[in-house]
Amino acid sequence: MNLEEYPKETVLKDGSRAELRPMVREDEEGLLQYFQGLAASDKLYLRDDVSNPDVVRGWAENLDYDRVLPILAVAGDRIVGNATLHRNPFSWMRHVGTIRITVAPDYRKKGLARILAAEVFRKALASGLEKLVAEMLTDQEDARRVFNRLGFRDEAILKDHILDANGAKHDLLIMSNDLNQLWRRWIEFSESMSGTWHMED
């Protein structure tokens, strides 16, 4: 994975700026603080207990950009967004990647989620992936509509697949799209869509 272009600065819709760069070992504490600042509903689909220091420490100590590429958005000394591209280059699903995006509450509605998604899309294309998968709860309708606009289509619903901290079960929606088609849709979407979705933009 070629990461020589980082770090780089991006300008958000309100004129504020953020730096985009891959996660490094020293980001452990800042990333933990970032995840602890997200609402429980934002963290439900992320597969790991991201508020657990041991989980974040494990990521920081075992960085492997060929398997998981975490792109951070940093404002000042604070992490304000996180996008990850998950892939397994040595498996029978080596042509498939998974995208996950979160944004700090006070940095939503600024276009940051779209910027982070574009970074992941470009890296996925460069790595030779052919298909991207997005996962969310079935009741996250705003996120679902945005991914629909990008060309993602419902592929499966896993009943009672998510168990939250209160013991309640939730259905997990899996959406997918051909990567080349997705990129074309993304360009169209970015040029025409002024709205954002509640959870991540």
C-alpha positions in Angstrom: 0.0 0.0 0.0 1.6 3.3 -1.2 1.2 5.9 1.6 3.8 8.5 0.5 1.1 11.1 -0.2 0.3 11.4 3.5 -0.1 13.5 5.5 -2.3 15.9 3.5 -4.6 18.7 4.4 -8.3 18.9 3.5 -10.7 21.8 3.8 -14.2 21.1 5.1 -17.4 22.7 4.0 -17.3 25.3 6.9 -13.8 26.3 6.0 -12.1 24.4 8.8 -9.2 22.2 8.1 -8.2 18.6 9.0 -5.1 16.5 8.3 -5.6 13.1 6.8 -3.0 10.4 7.5 -2.7 6.7 8.4 -2.9 5.7 12.0 0.4 5.1 13.7 1.4 3.5 17.0 1.4 6.8 18.9 -2.3 7.4 18.1 -3.4 4.8 20.7 -4.5 7.2 23.4 -6.0 9.8 21.0 -8.0 7.1 19.1 -9.3 5.7 22.4 -10.5 9.1 23.4 -12.1 9.6 20.0 -14.1 6.3 20.2 -15.1 7.0 23.8 -16.7 10.2 22.6 -19.0 8.5 20.1 -22.6 7.5 21.0 -23.3 3.9 21.7 -25.5 3.7 18.6 -22.5 4.9 16.4 -20.3 2.0 17.7 -22.8 -0.9 17.4 -21.8 -2.0 13.9 -18.0 -1.7 14.4 -17.6 -5.4 15.5 -15.1 -4.6 18.3 -15.6 -2.9 21.6 -13.8 0.3 20.6 -14.2 1.8 24.0 -12.0 -0.9 25.5 -8.4 0.2 25.9 -7.1 -3.3 25.2 -8.8 -3.4 21.8 -7.3 -0.1 20.7 -3.9 -1.1 22.1 -4.0 -4.3 20.1 -4.7 -2.3 16.9 -1.8 0.1 17.6 0.6 -2.6 18.4 -0.3 -4.8 15.3 -0.7 -2.3 12.5 -0.7 -4.0 9.1 -1.8 -1.6 6.4 -2.2 -4.4 3.8 -4.9 -6.0 5.9 -6.5 -3.0 7.7 -5.8 0.6 6.5 -7.0 3.1 9.1 -7.1 6.7 7.8 -7.5 9.3 10.5 -8.7 12.9 10.2 -6.9 15.1 12.7 -7.7 18.7 13.8 -5.0 20.2 15.9 -4.0 17.4 18.3 -7.4 15.7 18.2 -8.7 12.8 16.1 -12.1 13.8 14.6 -12.7 11.1 12.0 -11.7 7.5 11.3 -12.1 5.4 8.1 -10.9 1.9 7.7 -10.5 -0.4 4.7 -10.4 -4.0 5.7 -9.1 -6.7 3.4 -7.5 -10.1 3.4 -5.0 -10.3 0.5 -4.3 -14.0 1.1 -7.9 -15.4 1.3 -10.5 -16.6 -1.2 -12.1 -13.2 -0.6 -9.0 -11.2 -1.5 -11.0 -9.2 -4.1 -13.4 -7.9 -1.4 -12.9 -5.1 1.0 -15.0 -3.7 3.9 -15.4 0.0 4.5 -16.2 1.5 7.9 -16.5 5.3 8.7 -17.1 7.3 11.8 -16.9 11.0 12.5 -16.9 12.9 15.8 -20.3 14.5 16.6 -19.0 18.1 16.4 -17.5 17.4 12.9 -20.6 16.1 11.2 -22.4 18.0 8.5 -19.0 19.3 7.3 -18.5 16.8 4.5 -15.7 14.9 6.4 -17.4 11.5 5.9 -17.4 11.9 2.2 -13.8 13.0 2.2 -12.8 10.0 4.2 -14.9 7.7 2.0 -13.1 9.1 -1.1 -9.7 8.2 0.5 -10.8 4.7 1.2 -12.3 4.3 -2.4 -9.0 5.4 -4.0 -6.9 3.1 -1.9 -9.3 0.2 -2.6 -9.0 0.8 -6.3 -5.2 1.1 -6.1 -5.0 -2.2 -4.2 -6.9 -4.1 -6.9 -10.1 -4.7 -5.0 -13.2 -5.4 -7.1 -16.0 -5.2 -4.5 -16.7 -3.2 -1.3 -19.0 -4.2 1.5 -20.6 -1.9 4.1 -22.3 -3.0 7.3 -24.9 -1.2 9.4 -27.9 -1.7 11.6 -31.2 -2.1 9.7 -32.6 0.9 11.5 -29.8 3.3 10.3 -32.0 4.5 7.5 -30.0 7.7 6.7 -26.8 5.7 6.2 -28.6 3.2 4.2 -30.0 5.8 1.8 -26.5 7.4 1.3 -25.0 4.0 0.4 -27.9 3.4 -1.9 -27.1 6.6 -3.7 -23.5 5.4 -4.0 -24.6 2.3 -5.8 -24.6 -0.1 -2.8 -27.4 -2.7 -2.8 -28.8 -4.8 0.1 -27.1 -8.2 0.0 -28.1 -9.8 3.3 -29.8 -9.2 6.6 -28.4 -11.2 9.6 -31.1 -11.4 12.2 -30.2 -10.6 15.8 -26.6 -10.5 14.8 -25.6 -7.5 17.0 -25.8 -7.6 20.8 -25.5 -4.2 22.5 -24.2 -3.4 25.9 -27.7 -3.6 27.3 -28.2 -7.1 26.0 -30.6 -6.0 23.2 -30.3 -7.7 19.8 -30.2 -5.9 16.5 -30.3 -7.0 12.8 -27.2 -6.3 10.7 -27.6 -5.2 7.1 -24.9 -6.0 4.6 -24.6 -3.9 1.5 -22.2 -4.3 -1.4 -21.2 -2.8 -4.7 -18.8 -3.3 -7.6 -15.9 -0.9 -6.9 -15.6 0.6 -10.4 -19.3 1.3 -10.5 -19.1 2.7 -7.0 -16.4 5.2 -8.0 -18.5 6.5 -10.8 -21.5 6.8 -8.5 -19.4 8.5 -5.9 -18.3 11.2 -8.3 -21.9 11.9 -9.3 -23.0 11.9 -5.7 -20.3 14.2 -4.5 -21.1 16.7 -7.2 -24.9 16.7 -6.7 -25.6 15.8 -3.1 -25.5 18.6 -0.6 -27.1 16.7 2.3 -25.5 14.4 4.7 -26.5 11.5 6.9 -26.8 11.9 10.7 -24.4 9.3 11.9 -21.3 9.9 10.0 -21.2 13.2 8.1 
